[in-house]
Amino acid sequence: MARPTMAPLRIGIPLLLGLLLAVARVPPSVASDPNTFAKPNWDMYNSYDNTMQRVADMVARNPKTMRMRTVTASSIEGSYKARMPLVVVEPGGLSSGTVPADKLRVFYNFGEHGREIITTELALRVLEMLESVETLTTRIKFHEKFHEIIAQYYKTVFYIVPVENEGGRHKVEAGELCERKNGRGVDTNRNWELDWGVKERDYDPSEEYPGNFPYSEPEAFVLHAELAAFKPHVWVNVHSGMEALFMPYDHKREIPSGSDASQLYHMLEMLNRWHCKSKCAVGSGGKEVGYRAHGTATDTIYTQLGVPMVMTWEVYGVTSAHYDDCFRMFNPTDRHAFDELLDRWGQAFFAVLPLASSHNGVQSQMQRDRVVPTSAFYERSDAVLQVTRTVEPKVQTGSSTEGGNHQAVYRLRGDPTPSYTKLPSYLGSHNFHQTFRNMPPTRIQPKRQEEEDIAHRDDALGRRGGGARMRVAHAFDHLQLQTVAVWAMGTFAIGTMLTSRRSSGPKRRVG
């Protein structure tokens, strides 16, 4: 048997020592000292109270085109309450009785996660641009779609939620700058029906706990009820944490099939060029973000409510920020970046209008649409929303009994008669609470799927660990043990050096 050569060791050991010294000299990319973490500048950002006052003032100045109401909602057991402001803007004048079927209906949702304060600033910018066509013209006068935007502006109804998550926002303003979830620790963007409760192997309940059952949270419940009433053609859920323009799906790494989805994808590429300097990730959230999310608003709204254009926009992110430096990670910290973001992304909410009006799915829905009664969503006073059991008769189906559907009850000021919006049918099943209540999500992805996800996430996040492991296994079959050992240690050193440039710990969730 031939004597093993020492050449690999003679070459590899100096290389390894050099790599280890390089690693030792690499400073962390972001300071880990909490005293250096960014904090909100309240001269630049608006508090929740200031935000709501500014919205109320804008609505009061424009009674012919704007209407605001607040829904106060409670959880099914009554232990948690949330308020959600809802603003309707109709530049052509508020409709009376019904909204014409040929008007484009868009629903913009901001402030779903508490720490993403910049999104509520963007809501204020959009509302300011909606105050008058003069203001809008000033902001978009150089846009290449200027004339198409102005033409569609008068033929659109805007439904805007400036701050979905009041409870989480209050926690952030009290100093919990990494708080993402609502006032009782549930991620409302994991609390929707489709694929609810599925956990990835890297599931982190501190980031994305989905609640005890779908729509357990008032915030998700209210949004679902409002969307069912408004029947939008366009839904945009606004977030921060990275720069991206996402479409379904979040729970799998693909976009829907068909020409409508393909058309939406190409529209997102146009928005990317106009408003994201071609830097945004574009496509399925489940693919482009590097992990899959389950029970999201986007997937439920697209799949079950049938909204033709469903999008998640991620407007800002500093991915190199330390894991605990959350304000810096999710929000601009200097005035120039703050103003530039509002200018650039504020226009995007109007640039999407002519694109939507030409979308085949939107046009088909408009042709099928019946007129939408305004009583369904904005001819109301402030409302109190609660989940109750109705007196609907139970239905015998085989050996089981179903019935007693949960429904949204709007109790209006001066109106003792409630109106109802039915929730998904399974929420009313006889054994629903025995099935879901107090049961944490337990559905785990199959092992093979987990390995595929890890490999994809390594690639999406720029980590090469998965590829290195495969190359090591291959090397053992073809190279001498000494060469493999040196190469593996060198790979480890390189990986350590690269990861030292990233923030430590698990990754914060976006969207």
Residue pairs with C-beta under 8 A, 6 or more apart in sequence:
4 480
4 481
4 482
5 480
5 482
6 482
8 480
8 482
8 483
8 486
9 482
9 486
11 486
12 482
12 483
12 486
12 487
12 489
12 490
13 486
15 486
15 490
16 486
16 489
16 490
16 493
19 490
19 493
19 494
19 497
20 493
22 493
22 497
23 493
23 496
23 497
23 500
26 497
26 500
26 501
28 500
28 501
29 320
29 500
29 501
29 502
29 503
30 320
30 321
30 322
30 325
30 503
31 322
32 322
32 324
32 504
34 324
36 325
37 177
37 322
37 324
37 325
37 326
37 327
37 328
38 325
38 327
38 328
38 331
38 333
39 177
39 327
40 117
40 173
40 177
40 327
40 331
41 333
44 335
44 338
45 117
45 118
45 121
45 331
46 54
46 120
46 121
46 124
47 173
48 120
48 163
48 166
48 169
48 170
48 173
51 120
51 123
51 124
51 162
51 163
52 85
52 162
52 163
54 124
55 68
55 85
55 87
55 124
55 127
55 162
56 68
58 66
58 127
58 128
58 131
59 66
59 67
59 68
59 87
61 131
62 131
62 132
64 93
64 94
65 89
65 90
65 91
65 92
65 93
65 94
65 130
66 87
66 88
66 89
66 94
66 130
66 131
67 87
67 88
67 94
67 378
68 85
68 86
68 87
68 88
69 85
69 86
69 378
69 380
69 381
69 382
69 383
70 83
70 84
70 85
70 86
70 382
70 383
71 83
71 84
71 86
71 222
71 226
71 382
71 383
71 384
71 385
72 81
72 82
72 83
72 382
72 383
72 384
72 385
73 81
73 82
73 83
73 84
73 218
73 219
73 221
73 222
73 384
73 385
73 386
74 80
74 81
74 82
74 218
74 385
74 386
74 387
75 81
75 184
75 216
75 217
75 218
75 387
76 216
76 387
76 406
78 386
80 183
80 184
80 217
80 218
81 218
82 165
82 166
82 167
82 182
82 183
82 217
82 218
82 219
82 222
83 166
84 161
84 163
84 164
84 166
84 218
84 219
84 222
84 223
85 161
85 162
85 163
86 159
86 160
86 161
86 226
86 377
86 378
87 127
87 158
87 159
87 160
87 161
87 162
88 94
88 157
88 158
88 159
88 160
88 377
88 378
89 127
89 130
89 157
89 158
89 160
90 99
90 103
90 156
90 157
90 158
91 130
91 133
91 153
91 154
91 156
92 103
92 154
92 155
94 374
94 378
95 103
95 157
95 374
96 374
97 373
97 374
98 371
98 372
98 373
98 374
99 105
99 157
99 371
99 372
99 373
99 374
100 371
101 366
101 369
101 370
101 371
101 372
102 155
102 366
103 155
103 156
103 157
104 152
104 155
104 156
104 157
104 233
104 234
104 353
104 356
104 357
104 362
104 366
105 156
105 157
105 159
105 230
105 231
105 232
105 233
105 234
105 372
106 156
106 157
106 158
106 159
106 232
106 233
106 234
106 235
106 236
106 352
106 353
106 356
107 159
107 160
107 161
107 226
107 227
107 230
107 232
107 234
107 235
107 236
108 123
108 126
108 158
108 159
108 160
108 161
108 236
108 238
108 349
109 161
109 164
109 223
109 235
109 236
109 237
109 238
109 297
110 119
110 120
110 122
110 123
110 160
110 161
110 162
110 163
110 164
110 238
111 117
111 119
111 120
111 123
111 161
111 162
111 163
111 164
111 165
111 169
112 119
112 164
112 165
112 188
112 189
112 219
112 237
112 238
112 239
112 297
113 165
113 168
113 180
113 181
113 187
113 189
113 239
114 165
114 167
114 168
114 169
114 170
114 171
114 172
114 176
114 179
114 180
114 181
114 182
115 168
115 172
115 177
115 178
115 179
115 180
115 326
115 327
115 330
115 331
116 239
116 240
116 241
116 330
116 331
117 169
117 172
117 327
117 330
117 331
118 240
118 315
118 316
118 330
118 331
118 332
118 338
118 341
119 238
119 239
119 240
119 315
120 162
120 163
120 169
121 338
121 342
122 238
122 315
122 341
122 342
122 345
122 346
123 160
123 161
123 162
123 163
123 238
124 162
125 342
125 345
125 346
126 160
126 346
126 349
127 160
127 162
128 135
129 135
129 136
129 139
129 140
129 346
129 349
129 350
130 136
130 158
133 150
133 153
136 149
136 150
136 153
136 350
137 150
139 343
139 346
139 347
140 146
140 149
140 347
140 350
140 351
143 149
143 274
143 347
143 350
143 351
144 274
145 274
145 351
145 354
148 353
148 354
149 350
149 351
149 353
149 354
151 354
152 353
152 354
152 357
153 350
153 353
155 357
156 353
159 226
159 230
159 232
159 377
161 223
163 169
164 188
164 219
164 223
165 182
165 183
165 188
165 219
166 183
167 182
167 183
167 184
168 179
168 180
168 181
168 182
168 183
170 183
171 179
171 183
172 179
177 326
177 327
178 324
178 326
178 508
180 187
180 207
180 208
180 508
180 509
181 187
181 188
181 207
181 209
182 188
182 217
182 219
184 217
185 209
186 209
186 210
186 211
186 216
186 217
187 207
187 208
187 209
187 210
187 211
187 509
188 217
188 219
188 220
189 208
189 237
189 293
189 295
189 296
189 297
189 511
190 196
190 208
190 209
190 210
190 211
190 293
190 294
190 295
190 296
191 210
191 211
191 214
191 215
191 216
191 217
191 219
191 220
191 295
192 214
192 215
192 220
192 224
192 295
192 296
192 297
192 299
192 300
192 301
193 214
193 215
193 295
193 300
193 304
193 424
194 251
194 295
194 296
194 299
194 300
194 303
194 304
195 251
195 294
195 295
195 299
196 210
196 213
196 214
196 294
196 295
196 441
197 210
197 294
197 295
197 441
197 442
197 443
198 251
198 294
198 295
198 441
198 443
198 444
198 445
199 294
199 441
199 442
199 443
199 444
199 445
200 291
200 292
200 294
200 445
200 450
200 453
201 444
201 445
201 450
201 453
201 454
202 291
202 506
203 441
204 506
204 509
207 506
207 508
207 509
208 293
208 509
210 294
210 295
210 441
211 217
212 436
212 437
212 438
212 439
212 440
213 432
213 433
213 435
213 436
213 437
213 439
214 220
214 295
214 424
214 427
214 436
215 221
215 224
215 423
215 424
215 427
218 385
220 297
221 385
221 387
221 408
221 423
222 385
223 297
224 300
224 423
225 385
225 408
225 421
225 423
226 377
227 235
227 301
227 305
227 307
228 305
228 421
229 372
229 376
229 377
229 421
230 372
230 376
230 377
231 369
231 372
232 307
233 307
233 308
233 309
233 356
233 359
233 362
233 365
233 366
234 307
234 308
234 309
234 311
234 352
234 356
234 362
235 297
235 298
235 301
235 307
235 309
235 310
235 311
236 311
236 312
236 313
236 349
236 352
237 297
237 298
237 311
237 312
237 313
237 511
238 312
238 313
238 315
239 312
239 313
239 314
239 315
239 510
239 511
240 314
240 315
240 316
240 317
240 330
240 331
240 510
241 314
241 316
241 317
241 329
241 330
241 508
241 509
241 510
241 511
242 281
242 289
242 314
242 317
242 319
242 510
243 276
243 279
243 280
243 281
243 314
243 315
243 316
243 317
244 280
244 281
244 282
244 285
244 288
244 289
244 312
244 313
244 314
244 510
244 511
245 268
245 271
245 272
245 276
245 280
245 281
245 282
245 311
245 312
245 313
245 314
246 281
246 282
246 283
246 284
246 285
246 288
246 289
246 298
246 311
246 312
246 313
246 314
246 511
247 255
247 256
247 261
247 264
247 265
247 268
247 283
247 284
247 285
247 298
247 310
247 311
247 312
248 255
248 256
248 261
248 284
248 285
248 298
248 299
248 302
248 303
248 310
249 255
249 256
249 284
249 285
249 286
249 298
249 299
249 302
250 284
250 285
250 286
250 292
250 293
250 294
250 296
250 298
250 299
250 312
250 511
251 286
251 292
251 293
251 294
251 295
251 296
251 299
252 284
252 286
252 292
253 284
253 286
253 287
253 292
253 456
254 284
254 286
254 287
255 261
255 262
255 265
255 283
255 284
256 302
259 360
260 308
260 359
260 360
260 361
263 359
263 360
263 361
264 309
264 311
264 359
264 361
265 282
265 283
267 309
267 352
267 355
267 359
268 282
268 283
268 311
269 282
270 355
271 280
271 348
271 351
271 352
271 355
272 278
272 279
272 280
272 282
274 347
274 348
274 351
275 344
275 345
275 347
275 348
275 351
276 344
280 314
281 288
281 289
281 314
282 288
285 293
285 296
285 298
285 312
285 511
286 292
286 293
287 456
287 460
288 460
289 460
289 510
289 511
290 456
290 457
290 460
290 461
290 507
291 453
291 457
291 509
292 453
293 509
293 511
296 511
298 310
298 311
298 312
301 307
301 310
302 310
304 424
306 365
308 359
308 361
308 362
308 364
308 365
309 356
309 359
309 361
309 362
312 511
313 345
313 348
314 510
314 511
315 341
315 345
316 330
316 331
316 332
316 341
317 329
317 330
317 510
318 328
318 329
318 330
319 329
320 501
320 502
320 503
321 328
321 329
321 503
322 328
322 503
322 504
323 503
323 504
323 505
323 506
323 507
323 508
325 503
326 508
327 333
329 508
330 508
332 338
332 341
356 362
357 363
375 419
380 410
380 412
381 412
381 413
381 414
381 415
382 413
383 410
383 411
383 412
384 410
384 411
385 408
385 409
385 410
386 409
386 411
387 406
387 407
387 408
387 409
387 423
388 406
388 407
388 409
389 404
389 405
389 406
390 404
390 405
390 406
390 407
390 420
392 403
392 404
392 405
392 428
393 403
394 401
394 402
394 403
394 404
394 430
395 401
395 402
395 403
400 430
400 431
401 430
402 428
402 429
402 430
403 428
403 430
404 428
404 430
405 422
405 423
405 425
405 427
405 428
406 423
406 427
406 428
407 420
407 421
407 422
407 423
408 420
408 421
408 422
408 423
409 418
409 420
410 418
410 419
410 421
411 418
412 418
426 432
429 435
445 453
454 466
455 466
457 463
458 464
458 465
458 466
458 467
459 466
461 507
463 498
463 499
464 495
464 498
465 495
468 491
468 495
471 491
472 484
472 487
472 488
472 491
475 483
475 484
475 487
475 488
476 484
479 487
